[in-house]
């Protein structure tokens, strides 16, 4: 069984990040933009885990990247809680989730 190389993991992470960035730039639905931001966080976590896996210390994997990935998961969970609350509040106030209709902060 052949294992994936570091280059393959980094390519996949870069591809995920690029798709997420394109979604944030191109899409107009705030929920889709929110999901693309989560995809970008997942790409960063994949990069940390890949480097952690392939960087060895005394013949053992270095777990610093994997521990930092838990902080990314924590930030992502907090972002989901706060972000969805903001999206629900915006929808209740404006009856839309389209970013073009949310140009001012006035009600």
Helices and strands as residue ranges (DSSP letters): H 6-26, H 30-54, E 56-57, E 60-61, H 64-94, G 99-101
